[in-house]
Amino acid sequence: MGDENNIEVFGLYNLPEDVFNKVHAVMLEDVSDLANIFKVLADPLRLHILKALEVQELCVCVFITMTDYKYSALSYHLKMLKDANLVGSRRDKNFQMYFLTDFGRLFLESIRKEFQT
């Protein structure tokens, strides 16, 4: 392979053209959904909620009882988890029940494998 198939980067570094094009394509990809998931996971309360929902689907009233958070704050955190498709909800009589989505369950399993949490 000759230099004609390489791209000079910053005058110092040569990169094969096909590699340069692949890297360029990756750098242009929309990763906003993935970045949002990491933002959602950056809060310890949300991680605790996910781990609790691994045990069983729960009403927000359980989280209110077990934390110092008010309903409005917990609703905000649950909405963020729902928007990231990590948590779902359903109505059960007078209660809104929250549960892990399949994606949320797989995500937690992946994290557990990597970080032994």
C-alpha positions in Angstrom: 0.0 0.0 0.0 1.5 3.3 -1.1 1.3 6.8 0.3 -1.3 7.7 -2.3 -3.9 5.8 -0.2 -3.1 7.6 3.0 -4.4 10.9 4.2 -2.0 13.2 5.9 -3.6 14.5 9.2 -2.3 17.7 10.7 0.9 17.4 8.7 2.4 14.7 11.0 0.2 11.6 11.0 -0.7 9.4 8.0 -3.9 7.4 8.1 -5.2 5.0 5.5 -8.0 6.6 3.5 -10.6 3.9 4.3 -9.9 4.2 8.0 -10.1 8.0 7.8 -13.5 7.8 6.0 -14.8 5.3 8.6 -13.7 7.5 11.5 -15.2 10.5 9.8 -18.5 8.8 9.4 -18.5 7.7 13.1 -17.8 11.3 14.1 -20.8 12.5 12.2 -23.2 10.0 13.7 -26.0 11.3 16.0 -25.2 10.0 19.4 -27.6 12.3 21.3 -29.8 9.3 22.5 -26.7 7.5 23.9 -25.4 10.7 25.5 -28.9 11.2 27.1 -28.8 7.7 28.6 -25.5 8.5 30.2 -26.8 11.8 31.6 -29.8 10.0 33.0 -27.5 7.4 34.6 -25.3 10.1 36.1 -27.6 10.6 39.0 -27.4 8.2 42.0 -31.1 8.4 42.8 -32.0 7.3 39.3 -29.5 4.4 39.6 -31.1 3.4 42.9 -34.6 3.5 41.2 -33.4 1.3 38.4 -31.9 -1.2 40.9 -35.1 -1.2 43.0 -37.2 -1.8 39.9 -35.1 -4.9 39.2 -36.6 -6.4 42.3 -40.2 -5.6 41.5 -42.4 -3.1 39.7 -43.2 -0.3 42.2 -45.4 2.6 42.9 -43.8 6.0 43.3 -45.3 5.9 46.9 -42.7 3.3 47.8 -39.9 5.6 46.7 -41.4 8.5 48.7 -41.5 6.2 51.8 -37.9 5.1 51.4 -36.3 8.5 50.5 -36.5 12.1 51.6 -37.7 13.1 48.1 -41.1 14.7 47.4 -43.5 13.3 44.8 -42.7 16.0 42.3 -38.9 15.3 42.5 -39.4 11.6 42.1 -41.8 12.1 39.2 -39.2 14.2 37.5 -36.5 11.4 37.9 -39.0 8.7 36.8 -39.9 10.8 33.7 -36.2 11.1 32.8 -35.9 7.3 33.1 -39.0 6.8 31.0 -37.8 9.2 28.3 -34.6 7.2 28.1 -36.7 4.0 27.6 -35.2 2.5 30.7 -38.5 2.5 32.7 -42.1 2.1 31.7 -45.3 2.6 33.7 -48.9 1.3 33.8 -52.0 2.2 35.7 -53.1 -0.2 38.5 -56.3 1.1 40.0 -55.3 4.3 41.9 -51.5 3.7 41.5 -49.1 4.4 38.7 -46.7 1.4 38.7 -43.2 1.7 37.3 -41.2 -1.2 35.9 -38.0 -1.8 34.0 -38.3 -2.0 30.2 -36.6 -4.9 28.4 -34.0 -2.3 27.4 -33.6 -1.1 31.0 -33.1 -4.7 32.2 -30.5 -5.5 29.5 -28.7 -2.2 30.3 -28.5 -3.0 34.0 -27.3 -6.5 33.2 -24.6 -5.1 31.0 -23.5 -2.6 33.7 -23.4 -5.4 36.3 -21.2 -7.6 34.1 -18.7 -4.8 33.5 -18.6 -3.2 36.9 -19.7 -6.0 39.2 -22.3 -3.8 40.9 
